[in-house]
Amino acid sequence: MNPPADPPRHRLLPLAALLIGNAALALGPYFVRLADSGPIAAGFWRLALALPLLFLFASREPSPAAPVSRKLLLAIGLGGVFFALDLSSWHVGIGFTRLGNAALFGNSGSLILMVWGFLVWHRWPKAREWLGIAAAFTGAAILLGRSFEVSAQTLIGDLFCLLAGLLYAGYLLILQDARRVLASWRLLGWSSAAGVPVLLLVAILHGEPVWPQHWGPLVALAFSSQIVGQGMLVYSLRHFSPLAIGLALLTQPAIAALAGWLAFGERLGWIDVVGMALLASALVIARVAGESTGPTAADKVTG
């Protein structure tokens, strides 16, 4: 006898969490733009304000079966440094480029992990993966070219967001072993705690104002990106295939581009839409390929 199917409500909850999580992460660049601190300082407050809730959620998770080794603690610390540098680069880039571009290039870590997987597994890409690589290069070339047409600063913003994607891929690779030992919230809390002093130091060295006059955008950034965005995805990702996760990821650049248009008048031409569609499709293919060539889809909580 077949087991009874889950009630519709139980099937819809993970889907709602997946979509809400992506939407919350997509609004991150909007709140960074609104913050009256510096962009790197906004990253500091994103983590610092979220830490109490992260550790509260972590306290409800099971403790690791064995004591955490010194090597693993060093890896978590290094991962926190990469996460902090990722946010630093991404937040600086957000200030110079369009929000849709920032969301797309900031998620490029999935593509980088796919290529890394080819190197680790010593194999050539399959036909679908070649298609993803070609779409990524074509879409990126269109968007970078369009940014260059707007201004050199916009192109620099795109490059900062690409660098952020590279740093995030490094963060995921460094913490691969830690994910086998620590539960999601515990690892996120520890790595975020390691990143907080790095972000503060970089913001001060960059000469940014750290203490804000208005707390609203920073509280919204911490809550939407670090609590709702991360939390909803941690809950939902185990319920879906990499393809479904990749398709849901497409909501991020769409929502970010819509926010950029409504709030900042960032209009997109048809060629921009083509470039974004190509790069977004490449991210979906990378998510699917990542099932066998890199960290699992559940590890790739971006934004």
N, C-alpha and C positions, 0 to 999 in steps of 0.2 A: 504494500500500500504506500503510495507516495505521501511524503509529509505535506501538511497543509501549507499553502503559499503564505508569505508574509502579508499582513494587512496592507492595503494601499498606503496608509499613513506612514508605515514603517519603510516602505520603498521610496516614498517621496522625501523623507527627512534627509537622507544622505545627498540626494540630488539638490535639495534646497541649500544644504550646507555648502556643497561644492560651488554653486552659483553665487551664493552670498559671500563666500570666502574670496572668490576671484573678484567680485565687484568691490569688496572692501579694499583689497590690495590695489585695485586699479585707481582708487581715489587717493592713494598715497602721494603721487606727484602733485596733485591739486593742493593738498594740505601743506606740502613742502613749499610751494609757491606762496601760500598765504602767510606762512610763518614770518614773524619779524625778527627772529634770530637769524644767524647765518645758516646756510643749507647744511653744512657739516654739523653745526650745533643742533639743528633739527633732528639729525640722526642720533645724536647723543641723547636728546630728550625722548626720542621714540623708544629707545631701549630702557633708559633710566626710569621713565614713568611706568613702563610696563613690567619692570622686574618684580614688584611685589605680587602682582597677579600671576606671573609666570611661576614663581616659586610656590605660590599657594596651590596652583594646579599640579605642580610637580610633587608636592607633598602627598597628593592623593594617589600617585602612581606607585607601583611596587618598587621597592629598593632593589638595586642590583644584587644578583645571587652571591657574588664575591666582591671583596674590596676592590675599588677602582685603582688600577696600577698607576705608578708615577708616569709611565710612558703615555698612558691614555689621558691623564690630566694635562700633560704637556701638549698633546694633540688637540685637546679641547681649547686650551689657551691659544694655540696657534690658529685654530679654526676661528676663534673669536676675533683675532687680529684681522684675518682675511674678511670676515663678515663686516667688521668696522670699516675696513678700507673699501669694501664693496659699497656700503652705504655712503661713504664719503664721496666716492667717485660718481655714484648714481645721482646723489642729491645735487652735486655741483652741475652735472650734465642737465638735470631737470630745469635749472635756471636759464639755460641757453637754447634748448631745443623745444620742439613741440611735445606736448604731453603724450600723444600717441606714439611718437618715435621713442620717447623715453621708456614707455611700457614695453615696446617691442624689443629694443636693444638691451634693456635691462634684463629681459628673460632669455637672452642669447646663451646663457649658461647651458641650456639643454642641448643646443647645437654643438657647443664646445665639448660637452661630455660625450656626445655621439662620436665625434672625431677622435677623442681620447680613447674611447672604447675600441675603435679600429686599430689604434696603435698597440693597445694592451693585448688584444686578442690576435694581433698579427694577421688580419684578414682584410680583403678589399670590401668596400661597401657593396651591398646588394642593389638591385635595380631601383627599388623604392628609395633607398638611402641616397643613391646618386641623384635621384630626382629631388630629394630634400636639399642636398648640398647645392645643386644648381639653382633651385628656387631661392635659397638663402642668399647666395652670391648676387643673383639678379635683383632680388628685392632690396638687399642692402645697398647695392650700387645705385638703384633708382632713388632711394631715400637719402643717401649721402649726397648724391648729385643734386637733388632738389634742395637740400639744406645748404649746399655750397652756393646755389643760385640765390638763396635768401640772404645769407651773410656768412662770413667765415666763422663768426661766433656760434651760429647754429650748427655748423659742421663740427666744431670743437665740442659742442654739447653732445652730439651723437657719439663722438669718439669716447667721451667720458662715460657715457652709458654703455658702450661696448666694452670698455675696460671693466666696468662694474660687472658685466656678465661673465667676463673672464675670471675675476676675483671670486665671484659666487661659485663658479665651477670648482675653483681651488678649495673653497670652503667645504663643498660637498665631498670632494675627494679626500680631504684631510680627515674628515669625521666619519668616513665609511666604517672603520672598526668600532668607533664609539657608538654608532647606531645599533650595533649588535649587542651591546652591553647595557645601554641606558635607554629608558623610555623617552618618548618624544618631548614631553614638556620639561623633563629634567635636563635633557641635553640642550634644548633651546634656552632654558634659563641659565645654565652654566656658561654656554658660549656667548649669550648676550651679556652676562656679567663681565666676561673677559673683554668684550668689545667696548663697554662703556668708557673705561679710562682712556682707551686708544682714541675714541671719537672726541672726547673732551680735549685731549692733548693736541690732536690734529686741528681742531677748531681754534684753539688758542694760538697755535703756531701760524695758522692761516690768517690770524688777525680778525676773526669774526666776533660779532656780539653774541654772547652765549645766553645771558639772562633776557628773556623776552618781556616785552611790555604787555602783550596779549597772549594768554595761555591757551585760548580756545583751539587754534589750529594745531598746536603741538599735542594737546590732550587728544584731539580727534585723530591725529596721525598715529599716536601710540595705540589708541584703542582700536582703530580700524585696521591698521597694518599688522601690529604685533600681537593683538589679542583676538579680534574677530577674524581677520584674514588668516593668520596662522592657525588659530584654533579650529575654525571651520574646516580648513583643509586637512589638518591632522585627523579630524574625525571622519571626514568623507572619503579620503583618498583610498582607504583600504576596501571600499565598496565598489570601485570602478576599475575598468581596464585602462591601460595607458592611452588608448585611442580616445576614450571618453574624457579622460583628464585633459588630453591635448586639445580636444574640441572645446571644452569648457574654458580653457586658457584663452581662447580667442575673445572671450568677453572682456579681458583686461585692456588690450589696446583699443577696442571699440569704445568702452566706457571712458577711458582716459582721453581719447580723441574727442568724444562728445563733451567732456568737461572742459577741454581746452578750447573748443569752439564756443561754448556757451559763456564761459567765464573770461576768456582772454582773446576771443575773436580769431582763433587759429583755424582758418578755413583750409580744407583739403581739396585739391584738384583731382581729376580722374586718374592722373598718373601717380599721385600720392597713394590713392586707394589701391591701385594695381601693385605698387611696391609693398604696401602694408600687407596685402592679401598674399603675395608670394612669400614674404618673410614669415607671416603667421602660419601658412601651410607648412613651411619648413620646420617650424617649431612643433607642429603636430606630429610630423614624421619623426622628428628627433625624440619626442616623448615615447613613441611606439618603439623605436629602435633602442631606446635606453633600457627597455625591459631585459635585453640580452647583452648590452654593451657597456653598461655603467650602473650608477646607483639606481635603485628602484624608483618608480614614479612617486612613491610616498615620500621619498627623500627630497624631491625637487619642489619644495615649497618656496616659491620665489616672491619677490617684491619686498 
